[in-house]
Amino acid sequence: MLETECYQCPYCGEQVEALLDLSAGEQCYYEDCPVCCRPILFQLWTDGQSWQLQVRREDD
């Protein structure tokens, strides 16, 4: 199950769209910002019906 979600890069502030795979359950991974190329920590929580995405700077 794939979902798209817009988020704001915690470094450059640009609005970016991420493609999320909700079928893998809770996840924590790094992905580079496509604008400024800095590493963003993605934390995805899901309980089957709903999900939540949090993005943070690598050094937070």
mmJSON file of the N, C-alpha and C atoms, coordinates in Angstrom:
{"data_MODEL":{"atom_site":{
"group_PDB":["ATOM","ATOM","ATOM","ATOM","ATOM","ATOM","ATOM","ATOM","ATOM","ATOM","ATOM","ATOM","ATOM","ATOM","ATOM","ATOM","ATOM","ATOM","ATOM","ATOM","ATOM","ATOM","ATOM","ATOM","ATOM","ATOM","ATOM","ATOM","ATOM","ATOM","ATOM","ATOM","ATOM","ATOM","ATOM","ATOM","ATOM","ATOM","ATOM","ATOM","ATOM","ATOM","ATOM","ATOM","ATOM","ATOM","ATOM","ATOM","ATOM","ATOM","ATOM","ATOM","ATOM","ATOM","ATOM","ATOM","ATOM","ATOM","ATOM","ATOM","ATOM","ATOM","ATOM","ATOM","ATOM","ATOM","ATOM","ATOM","ATOM","ATOM","ATOM","ATOM","ATOM","ATOM","ATOM","ATOM","ATOM","ATOM","ATOM","ATOM","ATOM","ATOM","ATOM","ATOM","ATOM","ATOM","ATOM","ATOM","ATOM","ATOM","ATOM","ATOM","ATOM","ATOM","ATOM","ATOM","ATOM","ATOM","ATOM","ATOM","ATOM","ATOM","ATOM","ATOM","ATOM","ATOM","ATOM","ATOM","ATOM","ATOM","ATOM","ATOM","ATOM","ATOM","ATOM","ATOM","ATOM","ATOM","ATOM","ATOM","ATOM","ATOM","ATOM","ATOM","ATOM","ATOM","ATOM","ATOM","ATOM","ATOM","ATOM","ATOM","ATOM","ATOM","ATOM","ATOM","ATOM","ATOM","ATOM","ATOM","ATOM","ATOM","ATOM","ATOM","ATOM","ATOM","ATOM","ATOM","ATOM","ATOM","ATOM","ATOM","ATOM","ATOM","ATOM","ATOM","ATOM","ATOM","ATOM","ATOM","ATOM","ATOM","ATOM","ATOM","ATOM","ATOM","ATOM","ATOM","ATOM","ATOM","ATOM","ATOM","ATOM","ATOM","ATOM","ATOM","ATOM","ATOM","ATOM","ATOM"],
"id":[1,2,3,4,5,6,7,8,9,10,11,12,13,14,15,16,17,18,19,20,21,22,23,24,25,26,27,28,29,30,31,32,33,34,35,36,37,38,39,40,41,42,43,44,45,46,47,48,49,50,51,52,53,54,55,56,57,58,59,60,61,62,63,64,65,66,67,68,69,70,71,72,73,74,75,76,77,78,79,80,81,82,83,84,85,86,87,88,89,90,91,92,93,94,95,96,97,98,99,100,101,102,103,104,105,106,107,108,109,110,111,112,113,114,115,116,117,118,119,120,121,122,123,124,125,126,127,128,129,130,131,132,133,134,135,136,137,138,139,140,141,142,143,144,145,146,147,148,149,150,151,152,153,154,155,156,157,158,159,160,161,162,163,164,165,166,167,168,169,170,171,172,173,174,175,176,177,178,179,180],
"type_symbol":["N","C","C","N","C","C","N","C","C","N","C","C","N","C","C","N","C","C","N","C","C","N","C","C","N","C","C","N","C","C","N","C","C","N","C","C","N","C","C","N","C","C","N","C","C","N","C","C","N","C","C","N","C","C","N","C","C","N","C","C","N","C","C","N","C","C","N","C","C","N","C","C","N","C","C","N","C","C","N","C","C","N","C","C","N","C","C","N","C","C","N","C","C","N","C","C","N","C","C","N","C","C","N","C","C","N","C","C","N","C","C","N","C","C","N","C","C","N","C","C","N","C","C","N","C","C","N","C","C","N","C","C","N","C","C","N","C","C","N","C","C","N","C","C","N","C","C","N","C","C","N","C","C","N","C","C","N","C","C","N","C","C","N","C","C","N","C","C","N","C","C","N","C","C","N","C","C","N","C","C"],
"label_atom_id":["N","CA","C","N","CA","C","N","CA","C","N","CA","C","N","CA","C","N","CA","C","N","CA","C","N","CA","C","N","CA","C","N","CA","C","N","CA","C","N","CA","C","N","CA","C","N","CA","C","N","CA","C","N","CA","C","N","CA","C","N","CA","C","N","CA","C","N","CA","C","N","CA","C","N","CA","C","N","CA","C","N","CA","C","N","CA","C","N","CA","C","N","CA","C","N","CA","C","N","CA","C","N","CA","C","N","CA","C","N","CA","C","N","CA","C","N","CA","C","N","CA","C","N","CA","C","N","CA","C","N","CA","C","N","CA","C","N","CA","C","N","CA","C","N","CA","C","N","CA","C","N","CA","C","N","CA","C","N","CA","C","N","CA","C","N","CA","C","N","CA","C","N","CA","C","N","CA","C","N","CA","C","N","CA","C","N","CA","C","N","CA","C","N","CA","C","N","CA","C","N","CA","C","N","CA","C","N","CA","C"],
"label_alt_id":[null,null,null,null,null,null,null,null,null,null,null,null,null,null,null,null,null,null,null,null,null,null,null,null,null,null,null,null,null,null,null,null,null,null,null,null,null,null,null,null,null,null,null,null,null,null,null,null,null,null,null,null,null,null,null,null,null,null,null,null,null,null,null,null,null,null,null,null,null,null,null,null,null,null,null,null,null,null,null,null,null,null,null,null,null,null,null,null,null,null,null,null,null,null,null,null,null,null,null,null,null,null,null,null,null,null,null,null,null,null,null,null,null,null,null,null,null,null,null,null,null,null,null,null,null,null,null,null,null,null,null,null,null,null,null,null,null,null,null,null,null,null,null,null,null,null,null,null,null,null,null,null,null,null,null,null,null,null,null,null,null,null,null,null,null,null,null,null,null,null,null,null,null,null,null,null,null,null,null,null],
"label_comp_id":["MET","MET","MET","LEU","LEU","LEU","GLU","GLU","GLU","THR","THR","THR","GLU","GLU","GLU","CYS","CYS","CYS","TYR","TYR","TYR","GLN","GLN","GLN","CYS","CYS","CYS","PRO","PRO","PRO","TYR","TYR","TYR","CYS","CYS","CYS","GLY","GLY","GLY","GLU","GLU","GLU","GLN","GLN","GLN","VAL","VAL","VAL","GLU","GLU","GLU","ALA","ALA","ALA","LEU","LEU","LEU","LEU","LEU","LEU","ASP","ASP","ASP","LEU","LEU","LEU","SER","SER","SER","ALA","ALA","ALA","GLY","GLY","GLY","GLU","GLU","GLU","GLN","GLN","GLN","CYS","CYS","CYS","TYR","TYR","TYR","TYR","TYR","TYR","GLU","GLU","GLU","ASP","ASP","ASP","CYS","CYS","CYS","PRO","PRO","PRO","VAL","VAL","VAL","CYS","CYS","CYS","CYS","CYS","CYS","ARG","ARG","ARG","PRO","PRO","PRO","ILE","ILE","ILE","LEU","LEU","LEU","PHE","PHE","PHE","GLN","GLN","GLN","LEU","LEU","LEU","TRP","TRP","TRP","THR","THR","THR","ASP","ASP","ASP","GLY","GLY","GLY","GLN","GLN","GLN","SER","SER","SER","TRP","TRP","TRP","GLN","GLN","GLN","LEU","LEU","LEU","GLN","GLN","GLN","VAL","VAL","VAL","ARG","ARG","ARG","ARG","ARG","ARG","GLU","GLU","GLU","ASP","ASP","ASP","ASP","ASP","ASP"],
"label_asym_id":["A","A","A","A","A","A","A","A","A","A","A","A","A","A","A","A","A","A","A","A","A","A","A","A","A","A","A","A","A","A","A","A","A","A","A","A","A","A","A","A","A","A","A","A","A","A","A","A","A","A","A","A","A","A","A","A","A","A","A","A","A","A","A","A","A","A","A","A","A","A","A","A","A","A","A","A","A","A","A","A","A","A","A","A","A","A","A","A","A","A","A","A","A","A","A","A","A","A","A","A","A","A","A","A","A","A","A","A","A","A","A","A","A","A","A","A","A","A","A","A","A","A","A","A","A","A","A","A","A","A","A","A","A","A","A","A","A","A","A","A","A","A","A","A","A","A","A","A","A","A","A","A","A","A","A","A","A","A","A","A","A","A","A","A","A","A","A","A","A","A","A","A","A","A","A","A","A","A","A","A"],
"label_entity_id":["1","1","1","1","1","1","1","1","1","1","1","1","1","1","1","1","1","1","1","1","1","1","1","1","1","1","1","1","1","1","1","1","1","1","1","1","1","1","1","1","1","1","1","1","1","1","1","1","1","1","1","1","1","1","1","1","1","1","1","1","1","1","1","1","1","1","1","1","1","1","1","1","1","1","1","1","1","1","1","1","1","1","1","1","1","1","1","1","1","1","1","1","1","1","1","1","1","1","1","1","1","1","1","1","1","1","1","1","1","1","1","1","1","1","1","1","1","1","1","1","1","1","1","1","1","1","1","1","1","1","1","1","1","1","1","1","1","1","1","1","1","1","1","1","1","1","1","1","1","1","1","1","1","1","1","1","1","1","1","1","1","1","1","1","1","1","1","1","1","1","1","1","1","1","1","1","1","1","1","1"],
"label_seq_id":[1,1,1,2,2,2,3,3,3,4,4,4,5,5,5,6,6,6,7,7,7,8,8,8,9,9,9,10,10,10,11,11,11,12,12,12,13,13,13,14,14,14,15,15,15,16,16,16,17,17,17,18,18,18,19,19,19,20,20,20,21,21,21,22,22,22,23,23,23,24,24,24,25,25,25,26,26,26,27,27,27,28,28,28,29,29,29,30,30,30,31,31,31,32,32,32,33,33,33,34,34,34,35,35,35,36,36,36,37,37,37,38,38,38,39,39,39,40,40,40,41,41,41,42,42,42,43,43,43,44,44,44,45,45,45,46,46,46,47,47,47,48,48,48,49,49,49,50,50,50,51,51,51,52,52,52,53,53,53,54,54,54,55,55,55,56,56,56,57,57,57,58,58,58,59,59,59,60,60,60],
"pdbx_PDB_ins_code":[null,null,null,null,null,null,null,null,null,null,null,null,null,null,null,null,null,null,null,null,null,null,null,null,null,null,null,null,null,null,null,null,null,null,null,null,null,null,null,null,null,null,null,null,null,null,null,null,null,null,null,null,null,null,null,null,null,null,null,null,null,null,null,null,null,null,null,null,null,null,null,null,null,null,null,null,null,null,null,null,null,null,null,null,null,null,null,null,null,null,null,null,null,null,null,null,null,null,null,null,null,null,null,null,null,null,null,null,null,null,null,null,null,null,null,null,null,null,null,null,null,null,null,null,null,null,null,null,null,null,null,null,null,null,null,null,null,null,null,null,null,null,null,null,null,null,null,null,null,null,null,null,null,null,null,null,null,null,null,null,null,null,null,null,null,null,null,null,null,null,null,null,null,null,null,null,null,null,null,null],
"Cartn_x":[0.835,0.0,0.894,0.841,1.658,0.81,1.379,0.732,1.742,1.253,2.123,1.811,2.839,2.682,3.631,3.114,3.955,4.546,5.792,6.461,7.368,7.778,8.686,10.07,11.06,12.427,12.852,13.368,13.783,15.061,15.721,16.929,16.631,16.11,15.926,14.505,13.553,12.186,11.313,11.846,11.065,10.0,8.85,7.803,8.204,8.192,8.603,7.566,7.431,6.49,7.259,6.824,7.453,6.469,6.989,6.2,6.465,5.421,5.538,4.945,5.655,5.161,4.603,3.291,2.648,2.57,2.777,2.663,3.819,4.896,6.063,5.946,4.843,4.658,5.483,5.777,6.541,7.953,8.428,9.733,10.485,11.798,12.68,13.833,13.993,15.027,15.435,16.572,17.067,16.848,16.512,16.367,16.868,17.63,18.147,17.068,17.087,16.178,16.514,15.519,15.796,16.183,16.011,16.358,17.757,18.013,19.297,20.244,19.775,20.583,21.055,20.447,20.812,20.002,20.558,19.86,18.729,17.548,16.363,15.987,15.714,15.248,13.734,13.26,11.826,11.411,10.373,9.799,8.333,7.961,6.605,5.974,4.824,4.051,2.745,2.335,1.061,0.414,-0.927,-1.652,-2.667,-2.472,-3.375,-4.437,-5.048,-6.094,-5.573,-4.667,-4.134,-2.611,-1.989,-0.542,-0.102,1.144,1.695,3.155,3.551,4.926,5.533,6.739,7.495,8.847,9.284,10.607,11.436,12.706,13.604,14.963,15.716,17.101,17.916,18.998,19.871,20.446,20.709,21.351,20.375,19.064,18.071,17.976],
"Cartn_y":[-1.16,0.0,1.243,2.019,3.216,4.471,5.441,6.738,7.831,8.977,10.135,11.122,11.799,12.772,13.933,15.151,16.341,16.649,17.07,17.456,18.637,19.317,20.446,20.012,20.21,19.838,20.612,19.918,20.605,21.433,21.331,22.119,23.349,23.14,24.247,24.811,24.101,24.596,24.364,23.724,23.466,22.394,22.554,21.541,20.433,19.201,18.049,16.952,16.076,14.966,13.652,12.837,11.531,10.428,9.32,8.123,7.149,6.79,5.961,4.578,3.551,2.169,1.789,1.869,1.592,0.11,-0.752,-2.195,-2.743,-1.984,-2.443,-2.135,-1.526,-1.218,-0.011,0.049,1.179,1.166,2.353,2.457,3.683,3.584,4.69,4.598,5.619,5.56,6.963,7.063,8.345,8.424,9.633,9.906,11.33,11.544,12.876,13.77,15.044,16.032,16.184,16.12,16.265,17.695,18.66,20.049,20.387,20.167,20.568,19.397,18.169,16.939,16.632,17.212,16.917,15.714,14.9,13.696,14.015,13.493,13.696,12.359,12.38,11.191,11.105,10.034,9.776,8.772,9.094,8.173,8.003,6.779,6.465,5.493,5.882,5.013,4.668,3.421,2.993,1.954,1.984,0.992,0.233,0.254,-0.466,0.428,1.297,2.193,3.606,4.06,5.415,5.365,6.464,6.527,7.963,8.114,9.427,9.452,10.536,10.718,11.902,11.709,12.797,12.86,14.057,14.241,15.13,14.77,15.519,15.651,16.624,16.79,15.619,15.307,14.222,14.481,15.739,16.08,16.432,16.227,16.506,15.365],
"Cartn_z":[0.0,0.0,0.0,-1.063,-1.204,-1.011,-0.321,-0.103,-0.409,-0.821,-0.985,0.131,0.589,1.663,1.407,1.518,1.405,2.775,2.776,4.018,3.72,4.772,4.637,5.088,4.23,4.573,5.821,6.831,8.06,7.894,6.758,6.494,5.64,4.435,3.488,3.482,4.093,4.186,2.963,1.935,0.717,0.955,0.296,0.319,-0.663,-0.18,-0.972,-0.79,-1.777,-1.695,-1.537,-0.598,-0.355,-0.73,-1.213,-1.486,-0.345,0.382,1.579,1.345,1.789,1.706,3.068,3.225,4.512,4.825,3.845,4.065,4.894,5.058,5.822,7.308,7.749,9.163,9.582,10.885,11.406,10.837,10.469,9.822,10.331,10.275,10.594,9.6,8.757,7.726,7.305,6.633,6.116,4.618,4.172,2.752,2.526,1.47,1.184,0.601,0.985,0.414,-1.063,-1.946,-3.375,-3.772,-2.871,-3.165,-2.666,-1.354,-0.774,-0.515,-0.726,-0.604,0.813,1.825,3.211,3.7,4.617,5.087,6.066,5.769,6.602,7.233,8.54,9.239,9.101,8.493,8.351,9.42,10.182,11.156,10.793,10.465,10.025,11.003,11.53,12.418,11.738,11.867,11.289,12.197,12.24,13.041,12.197,10.891,9.996,9.375,10.162,9.651,9.414,10.259,10.125,10.19,9.816,9.835,10.084,10.507,10.808,10.376,9.742,9.303,10.028,10.539,11.147,10.453,10.088,9.48,10.399,10.545,11.433,10.801,11.27,10.861,11.401,10.734,11.162,12.553,12.884,14.161,15.28,15.085,16.141,17.119],
"occupancy":[1.0,1.0,1.0,1.0,1.0,1.0,1.0,1.0,1.0,1.0,1.0,1.0,1.0,1.0,1.0,1.0,1.0,1.0,1.0,1.0,1.0,1.0,1.0,1.0,1.0,1.0,1.0,1.0,1.0,1.0,1.0,1.0,1.0,1.0,1.0,1.0,1.0,1.0,1.0,1.0,1.0,1.0,1.0,1.0,1.0,1.0,1.0,1.0,1.0,1.0,1.0,1.0,1.0,1.0,1.0,1.0,1.0,1.0,1.0,1.0,1.0,1.0,1.0,1.0,1.0,1.0,1.0,1.0,1.0,1.0,1.0,1.0,1.0,1.0,1.0,1.0,1.0,1.0,1.0,1.0,1.0,1.0,1.0,1.0,1.0,1.0,1.0,1.0,1.0,1.0,1.0,1.0,1.0,1.0,1.0,1.0,1.0,1.0,1.0,1.0,1.0,1.0,1.0,1.0,1.0,1.0,1.0,1.0,1.0,1.0,1.0,1.0,1.0,1.0,1.0,1.0,1.0,1.0,1.0,1.0,1.0,1.0,1.0,1.0,1.0,1.0,1.0,1.0,1.0,1.0,1.0,1.0,1.0,1.0,1.0,1.0,1.0,1.0,1.0,1.0,1.0,1.0,1.0,1.0,1.0,1.0,1.0,1.0,1.0,1.0,1.0,1.0,1.0,1.0,1.0,1.0,1.0,1.0,1.0,1.0,1.0,1.0,1.0,1.0,1.0,1.0,1.0,1.0,1.0,1.0,1.0,1.0,1.0,1.0,1.0,1.0,1.0,1.0,1.0,1.0],
"B_iso_or_equiv":[0.0,0.0,0.0,0.0,0.0,0.0,0.0,0.0,0.0,0.0,0.0,0.0,0.0,0.0,0.0,0.0,0.0,0.0,0.0,0.0,0.0,0.0,0.0,0.0,0.0,0.0,0.0,0.0,0.0,0.0,0.0,0.0,0.0,0.0,0.0,0.0,0.0,0.0,0.0,0.0,0.0,0.0,0.0,0.0,0.0,0.0,0.0,0.0,0.0,0.0,0.0,0.0,0.0,0.0,0.0,0.0,0.0,0.0,0.0,0.0,0.0,0.0,0.0,0.0,0.0,0.0,0.0,0.0,0.0,0.0,0.0,0.0,0.0,0.0,0.0,0.0,0.0,0.0,0.0,0.0,0.0,0.0,0.0,0.0,0.0,0.0,0.0,0.0,0.0,0.0,0.0,0.0,0.0,0.0,0.0,0.0,0.0,0.0,0.0,0.0,0.0,0.0,0.0,0.0,0.0,0.0,0.0,0.0,0.0,0.0,0.0,0.0,0.0,0.0,0.0,0.0,0.0,0.0,0.0,0.0,0.0,0.0,0.0,0.0,0.0,0.0,0.0,0.0,0.0,0.0,0.0,0.0,0.0,0.0,0.0,0.0,0.0,0.0,0.0,0.0,0.0,0.0,0.0,0.0,0.0,0.0,0.0,0.0,0.0,0.0,0.0,0.0,0.0,0.0,0.0,0.0,0.0,0.0,0.0,0.0,0.0,0.0,0.0,0.0,0.0,0.0,0.0,0.0,0.0,0.0,0.0,0.0,0.0,0.0,0.0,0.0,0.0,0.0,0.0,0.0],
"pdbx_formal_charge":[null,null,null,null,null,null,null,null,null,null,null,null,null,null,null,null,null,null,null,null,null,null,null,null,null,null,null,null,null,null,null,null,null,null,null,null,null,null,null,null,null,null,null,null,null,null,null,null,null,null,null,null,null,null,null,null,null,null,null,null,null,null,null,null,null,null,null,null,null,null,null,null,null,null,null,null,null,null,null,null,null,null,null,null,null,null,null,null,null,null,null,null,null,null,null,null,null,null,null,null,null,null,null,null,null,null,null,null,null,null,null,null,null,null,null,null,null,null,null,null,null,null,null,null,null,null,null,null,null,null,null,null,null,null,null,null,null,null,null,null,null,null,null,null,null,null,null,null,null,null,null,null,null,null,null,null,null,null,null,null,null,null,null,null,null,null,null,null,null,null,null,null,null,null,null,null,null,null,null,null],
"auth_seq_id":[1,1,1,2,2,2,3,3,3,4,4,4,5,5,5,6,6,6,7,7,7,8,8,8,9,9,9,10,10,10,11,11,11,12,12,12,13,13,13,14,14,14,15,15,15,16,16,16,17,17,17,18,18,18,19,19,19,20,20,20,21,21,21,22,22,22,23,23,23,24,24,24,25,25,25,26,26,26,27,27,27,28,28,28,29,29,29,30,30,30,31,31,31,32,32,32,33,33,33,34,34,34,35,35,35,36,36,36,37,37,37,38,38,38,39,39,39,40,40,40,41,41,41,42,42,42,43,43,43,44,44,44,45,45,45,46,46,46,47,47,47,48,48,48,49,49,49,50,50,50,51,51,51,52,52,52,53,53,53,54,54,54,55,55,55,56,56,56,57,57,57,58,58,58,59,59,59,60,60,60],
"auth_comp_id":["MET","MET","MET","LEU","LEU","LEU","GLU","GLU","GLU","THR","THR","THR","GLU","GLU","GLU","CYS","CYS","CYS","TYR","TYR","TYR","GLN","GLN","GLN","CYS","CYS","CYS","PRO","PRO","PRO","TYR","TYR","TYR","CYS","CYS","CYS","GLY","GLY","GLY","GLU","GLU","GLU","GLN","GLN","GLN","VAL","VAL","VAL","GLU","GLU","GLU","ALA","ALA","ALA","LEU","LEU","LEU","LEU","LEU","LEU","ASP","ASP","ASP","LEU","LEU","LEU","SER","SER","SER","ALA","ALA","ALA","GLY","GLY","GLY","GLU","GLU","GLU","GLN","GLN","GLN","CYS","CYS","CYS","TYR","TYR","TYR","TYR","TYR","TYR","GLU","GLU","GLU","ASP","ASP","ASP","CYS","CYS","CYS","PRO","PRO","PRO","VAL","VAL","VAL","CYS","CYS","CYS","CYS","CYS","CYS","ARG","ARG","ARG","PRO","PRO","PRO","ILE","ILE","ILE","LEU","LEU","LEU","PHE","PHE","PHE","GLN","GLN","GLN","LEU","LEU","LEU","TRP","TRP","TRP","THR","THR","THR","ASP","ASP","ASP","GLY","GLY","GLY","GLN","GLN","GLN","SER","SER","SER","TRP","TRP","TRP","GLN","GLN","GLN","LEU","LEU","LEU","GLN","GLN","GLN","VAL","VAL","VAL","ARG","ARG","ARG","ARG","ARG","ARG","GLU","GLU","GLU","ASP","ASP","ASP","ASP","ASP","ASP"],
"auth_asym_id":["A","A","A","A","A","A","A","A","A","A","A","A","A","A","A","A","A","A","A","A","A","A","A","A","A","A","A","A","A","A","A","A","A","A","A","A","A","A","A","A","A","A","A","A","A","A","A","A","A","A","A","A","A","A","A","A","A","A","A","A","A","A","A","A","A","A","A","A","A","A","A","A","A","A","A","A","A","A","A","A","A","A","A","A","A","A","A","A","A","A","A","A","A","A","A","A","A","A","A","A","A","A","A","A","A","A","A","A","A","A","A","A","A","A","A","A","A","A","A","A","A","A","A","A","A","A","A","A","A","A","A","A","A","A","A","A","A","A","A","A","A","A","A","A","A","A","A","A","A","A","A","A","A","A","A","A","A","A","A","A","A","A","A","A","A","A","A","A","A","A","A","A","A","A","A","A","A","A","A","A"],
"auth_atom_id":["N","CA","C","N","CA","C","N","CA","C","N","CA","C","N","CA","C","N","CA","C","N","CA","C","N","CA","C","N","CA","C","N","CA","C","N","CA","C","N","CA","C","N","CA","C","N","CA","C","N","CA","C","N","CA","C","N","CA","C","N","CA","C","N","CA","C","N","CA","C","N","CA","C","N","CA","C","N","CA","C","N","CA","C","N","CA","C","N","CA","C","N","CA","C","N","CA","C","N","CA","C","N","CA","C","N","CA","C","N","CA","C","N","CA","C","N","CA","C","N","CA","C","N","CA","C","N","CA","C","N","CA","C","N","CA","C","N","CA","C","N","CA","C","N","CA","C","N","CA","C","N","CA","C","N","CA","C","N","CA","C","N","CA","C","N","CA","C","N","CA","C","N","CA","C","N","CA","C","N","CA","C","N","CA","C","N","CA","C","N","CA","C","N","CA","C","N","CA","C","N","CA","C","N","CA","C","N","CA","C"],
"pdbx_PDB_model_num":[1,1,1,1,1,1,1,1,1,1,1,1,1,1,1,1,1,1,1,1,1,1,1,1,1,1,1,1,1,1,1,1,1,1,1,1,1,1,1,1,1,1,1,1,1,1,1,1,1,1,1,1,1,1,1,1,1,1,1,1,1,1,1,1,1,1,1,1,1,1,1,1,1,1,1,1,1,1,1,1,1,1,1,1,1,1,1,1,1,1,1,1,1,1,1,1,1,1,1,1,1,1,1,1,1,1,1,1,1,1,1,1,1,1,1,1,1,1,1,1,1,1,1,1,1,1,1,1,1,1,1,1,1,1,1,1,1,1,1,1,1,1,1,1,1,1,1,1,1,1,1,1,1,1,1,1,1,1,1,1,1,1,1,1,1,1,1,1,1,1,1,1,1,1,1,1,1,1,1,1]
}}}
